[in-house]
Amino acid sequence: MKELRLNAYAKVNLGLNVLQRRSDGYHEVETVLHTVALHDEIVLRETGDGIRVTADHDIPTGADSLVYRAAALLREQLGVARPVEIEIRKRVPVAAGLGGGSADAAVTLMGLAQMWKLRLDGRELHALAARLGADVTFFLTGGAAVARGRGERVQTLPPLPTTWVVLARPRIEVLTEWAYRQIQPAAITRRPDIAQLVEAVSRRDVPAVGRLLGNVFEEVIAAHHPIVGELKAQVLRGEAYGAVMTGTGPTVFGLMANEAAARRVADQLAGRGDVDVFVTRTFAEER
């Protein structure tokens, strides 16, 4: 029985800006992303009949799950009839703004293409990923990138030097669809400077990146969930280059001066009792 084990790395949004609403109902965005070492594990096995997805957490595993859809899309588009069992070992928090589901789907696409020896070039793989979701294309390469459009137009950037990161996830749920309904692009007064952020990432200048962190969703989400602002303030009181909410939240992350500073802040945050805390680092996988 063929088996393949792969890591699906989480991401943080160093900058996230929302522009106008598009004719297809989505919003035009521009965002700078970076993968971190926190990851799920995906195990692919060529066994059983059809597609079967299992997980060690309470997440969707049926035909509507992103991972199932990734496998089904690949089989359908390439005319593959071989079975697959996909086991998801979750470590990345769900509905947290960290892209865990999209990362799992991207790794499933790449892993099955490898396991089934499918002749897919990068452009074909990106086209399939874009059909699954905006962030899925980014996770095909990971590292650092700027993404535009719905998030499917991805331009890679030099990854940052290894930088320690604290993730603080409040125990609340923020649905992406709900978050976008709260955003009124014309009313946004404070936006991250994506061009400057791209330059700072390209220079691999972590202190400058920390100063330029920004997310137009943060103010909106913090208005409904004040804990987001509280966590950001607490992280900034440590030795942080900067802190911001990632994605549509609710997770707040800080780029920290060193590992010791990251662990001190993490210990303080964990003492609150109402937040899940992770210490990780920026990460770029060699592919």
C-alpha positions as CSV (number, residue, x, y, z in Angstrom):
1,M,0.0,0.0,0.0
2,K,1.4,3.3,-1.0
3,E,1.6,5.9,1.8
4,L,2.8,9.5,1.7
5,R,3.2,11.8,4.8
6,L,3.3,15.6,4.2
7,N,3.2,18.7,6.4
8,A,0.7,21.5,5.8
9,Y,2.1,24.7,7.2
10,A,-0.1,27.5,8.6
11,K,0.3,31.2,7.5
12,V,0.0,34.7,8.9
13,N,-1.0,37.8,7.0
14,L,1.6,40.4,7.5
15,G,-0.6,42.8,5.7
16,L,-4.2,42.5,4.5
17,N,-6.1,45.1,2.6
18,V,-9.6,44.9,1.1
19,L,-10.5,46.9,-2.0
20,Q,-13.7,47.1,-4.0
21,R,-16.3,44.4,-4.3
22,R,-16.1,42.4,-7.5
23,S,-18.8,41.6,-10.0
24,D,-18.5,37.9,-9.0
25,G,-19.4,38.8,-5.4
26,Y,-15.9,38.4,-4.0
27,H,-13.8,41.3,-2.8
28,E,-10.5,42.4,-4.4
29,V,-7.7,42.0,-1.9
30,E,-4.0,42.6,-1.6
31,T,-2.2,40.7,1.1
32,V,1.3,39.8,2.2
33,L,1.6,36.3,3.6
34,H,4.2,34.1,5.3
35,T,4.1,30.5,6.4
36,V,5.0,29.5,9.9
37,A,6.4,26.2,11.3
38,L,3.1,25.3,13.0
39,H,1.5,22.6,10.7
40,D,-1.0,19.8,10.2
41,E,0.1,16.4,9.0
42,I,-1.5,14.9,6.0
43,V,-1.2,11.1,5.4
44,L,-2.2,9.9,1.9
45,R,-2.8,6.1,1.4
46,E,-3.8,4.4,-1.8
47,T,-6.4,2.1,-0.3
48,G,-10.1,1.5,0.0
49,D,-12.7,2.6,-2.5
50,G,-13.1,6.1,-3.9
51,I,-12.2,9.0,-1.5
52,R,-12.2,8.8,2.2
53,V,-11.2,11.6,4.6
54,T,-10.6,11.1,8.3
55,A,-9.4,13.5,11.0
56,D,-8.4,13.5,14.7
57,H,-10.5,16.6,15.3
58,D,-14.1,17.6,14.7
59,I,-13.7,19.1,11.3
60,P,-15.7,18.4,8.1
61,T,-14.5,15.2,6.3
62,G,-17.4,14.7,3.9
63,A,-17.8,15.6,0.2
64,D,-18.1,19.4,1.2
65,S,-14.7,19.5,2.9
66,L,-11.9,21.3,1.1
67,V,-9.5,18.3,1.3
68,Y,-12.2,15.9,-0.2
69,R,-12.9,18.4,-2.9
70,A,-9.2,18.7,-3.7
71,A,-8.9,14.9,-4.3
72,A,-12.2,14.8,-6.2
73,L,-11.2,17.7,-8.5
74,L,-7.9,16.0,-9.3
75,R,-9.5,12.7,-10.0
76,E,-12.2,14.3,-12.2
77,Q,-9.9,16.6,-14.2
78,L,-7.2,14.0,-14.8
79,G,-9.5,11.0,-15.2
80,V,-7.9,9.1,-12.2
81,A,-9.9,6.2,-10.8
82,R,-7.5,5.2,-8.1
83,P,-8.7,5.2,-4.5
84,V,-7.3,7.3,-1.7
85,E,-7.7,7.6,2.1
86,I,-6.7,11.0,3.5
87,E,-5.9,11.3,7.2
88,I,-5.7,14.8,8.7
89,R,-3.8,15.2,11.9
90,K,-4.8,18.7,13.0
91,R,-2.4,21.0,14.9
92,V,-3.4,24.3,13.3
93,P,-6.5,25.8,15.0
94,V,-9.7,25.8,12.9
95,A,-11.4,29.1,11.9
96,A,-8.5,31.1,13.3
97,G,-7.2,33.1,10.3
98,L,-4.3,30.7,9.9
99,G,-5.3,29.0,6.7
100,G,-5.2,25.4,8.0
101,G,-7.9,24.1,5.7
102,S,-6.4,25.8,2.6
103,A,-3.0,24.4,3.5
104,D,-4.4,20.9,3.9
105,A,-6.1,21.2,0.4
106,A,-2.9,22.4,-1.3
107,V,-0.8,19.7,0.2
108,T,-3.4,17.1,-0.8
109,L,-3.3,18.3,-4.4
110,M,0.5,18.2,-4.5
111,G,0.8,14.9,-2.7
112,L,-1.7,13.1,-4.9
113,A,-0.1,14.5,-8.0
114,Q,3.2,13.0,-6.7
115,M,1.7,9.7,-5.5
116,W,-0.2,9.1,-8.7
117,K,2.7,10.4,-10.9
118,L,0.4,12.8,-12.7
119,R,2.0,15.1,-15.3
120,L,1.0,18.5,-14.1
121,D,3.0,21.6,-14.6
122,G,2.9,24.5,-12.1
123,R,0.3,26.5,-14.1
124,E,-2.1,23.6,-14.2
125,L,-1.7,22.9,-10.5
126,H,-2.3,26.6,-9.7
127,A,-5.5,26.6,-11.9
128,L,-6.9,23.7,-9.9
129,A,-5.9,25.3,-6.6
130,A,-7.6,28.5,-7.5
131,R,-10.9,26.6,-8.1
132,L,-10.7,25.4,-4.5
133,G,-10.2,28.7,-2.7
134,A,-8.2,31.9,-2.7
135,D,-5.5,30.9,-0.3
136,V,-4.9,27.5,-1.7
137,T,-2.7,28.8,-4.5
138,F,-0.4,30.5,-2.0
139,F,0.1,27.2,-0.1
140,L,1.4,25.4,-3.2
141,T,4.7,27.3,-2.6
142,G,4.4,28.8,0.9
143,G,7.3,31.0,2.2
144,A,6.6,34.7,1.7
145,A,4.4,36.1,-1.1
146,V,2.1,39.0,-2.0
147,A,-1.3,37.9,-3.3
148,R,-3.9,39.9,-5.2
149,G,-7.3,39.5,-6.9
150,R,-9.3,37.1,-4.7
151,G,-5.9,36.0,-3.4
152,E,-5.2,33.6,-6.3
153,R,-2.7,35.9,-8.1
154,V,0.5,35.1,-6.1
155,Q,3.9,36.6,-6.5
156,T,6.6,35.0,-4.3
157,L,8.9,37.1,-2.2
158,P,12.2,36.2,-0.4
159,P,11.3,34.6,2.9
160,L,12.1,36.4,6.1
161,P,15.0,35.3,8.2
162,T,13.9,32.9,10.9
163,T,11.8,35.0,13.3
164,W,10.0,33.8,16.4
165,V,6.3,34.2,16.4
166,V,3.6,34.1,19.2
167,L,0.1,33.1,18.1
168,A,-2.7,33.9,20.5
169,R,-6.1,32.5,19.5
170,P,-9.1,33.6,21.5
171,R,-11.6,30.8,22.1
172,I,-14.2,32.4,19.8
173,E,-15.2,31.7,16.3
174,V,-15.1,34.3,13.5
175,L,-16.6,33.1,10.2
176,T,-14.9,34.5,7.1
177,E,-18.2,35.2,5.4
178,W,-19.5,37.1,8.4
179,A,-16.2,39.1,8.6
180,Y,-16.5,40.2,4.9
181,R,-20.1,41.3,5.5
182,Q,-18.9,43.7,8.2
183,I,-16.4,45.3,5.9
184,Q,-17.3,48.5,4.0
185,P,-14.3,49.2,1.7
186,A,-15.3,52.8,1.1
187,A,-15.4,53.5,4.9
188,I,-12.0,52.1,5.7
189,T,-9.7,54.9,6.9
190,R,-6.6,53.0,8.0
191,R,-5.0,50.6,5.5
192,P,-1.7,48.8,5.6
193,D,0.9,50.1,3.1
194,I,1.3,46.9,1.0
195,A,3.9,48.3,-1.3
196,Q,6.2,49.3,1.6
197,L,5.5,46.0,3.3
198,V,6.6,44.1,0.1
199,E,9.8,46.2,0.0
200,A,10.5,45.5,3.7
201,V,9.9,41.7,3.2
202,S,12.1,41.7,0.1
203,R,14.9,43.4,2.1
204,R,14.3,40.8,4.8
205,D,14.1,43.6,7.2
206,V,12.1,42.1,10.1
207,P,12.0,45.3,12.3
208,A,10.5,47.3,9.4
209,V,8.0,44.5,8.7
210,G,7.0,44.6,12.3
211,R,6.3,48.4,12.1
212,L,4.3,47.9,8.9
213,L,2.0,45.1,10.0
214,G,-1.6,45.9,9.3
215,N,-5.0,44.3,8.7
216,V,-8.2,46.2,7.8
217,F,-10.3,43.5,9.5
218,E,-8.7,44.0,12.9
219,E,-10.7,47.1,13.9
220,V,-14.0,45.5,12.8
221,I,-13.4,42.2,14.6
222,A,-12.0,43.9,17.7
223,A,-15.2,46.1,17.9
224,H,-17.2,42.9,18.2
225,H,-14.6,40.9,20.2
226,P,-12.5,43.3,22.4
227,I,-10.2,40.4,23.4
228,V,-8.5,40.9,20.0
229,G,-7.3,44.4,21.0
230,E,-6.4,43.2,24.5
231,L,-4.2,40.4,23.1
232,K,-2.5,42.7,20.7
233,A,-1.7,45.2,23.5
234,Q,-0.3,42.4,25.7
235,V,1.9,41.1,22.9
236,L,3.2,44.6,22.2
237,R,4.2,45.0,25.8
238,G,6.8,42.2,25.2
239,E,9.8,42.5,23.0
240,A,7.8,42.5,19.8
241,Y,8.7,44.1,16.5
242,G,5.0,44.4,15.9
243,A,1.6,42.6,16.3
244,V,-1.6,42.3,14.3
245,M,-4.6,40.0,13.8
246,T,-4.2,37.5,11.0
247,G,-6.7,36.9,8.2
248,T,-10.3,37.5,9.3
249,G,-9.3,36.5,12.8
250,P,-9.5,36.0,15.6
251,T,-5.9,35.0,16.1
252,V,-3.4,37.7,17.0
253,F,0.3,37.2,16.3
254,G,3.5,39.0,17.3
255,L,6.9,39.0,15.5
256,M,9.2,38.7,18.4
257,A,12.8,39.8,19.0
258,N,14.0,36.3,20.0
259,E,12.8,32.9,21.2
260,A,13.1,33.8,24.9
261,A,10.9,36.9,24.4
262,A,8.4,34.8,22.5
263,R,8.2,32.2,25.3
264,R,7.9,34.9,28.0
265,V,4.9,36.5,26.2
266,A,3.4,33.2,25.5
267,D,3.5,32.3,29.2
268,Q,1.8,35.5,30.2
269,L,-0.9,35.0,27.6
270,A,-1.5,31.4,28.6
271,G,-2.1,32.6,32.1
272,R,-5.2,34.4,31.0
273,G,-7.0,31.1,30.6
274,D,-9.2,32.3,27.7
275,V,-6.8,31.9,24.8
276,D,-4.8,29.1,23.1
277,V,-1.2,30.1,22.7
278,F,1.5,28.7,20.3
279,V,5.1,29.6,19.9
280,T,6.4,29.0,16.4
281,R,8.7,30.7,13.8
282,T,8.6,31.9,10.3
283,F,9.2,29.1,7.9
284,A,9.8,28.5,4.2
285,E,9.9,24.9,2.9
286,E,12.4,24.0,0.2
287,R,10.5,22.6,-2.8
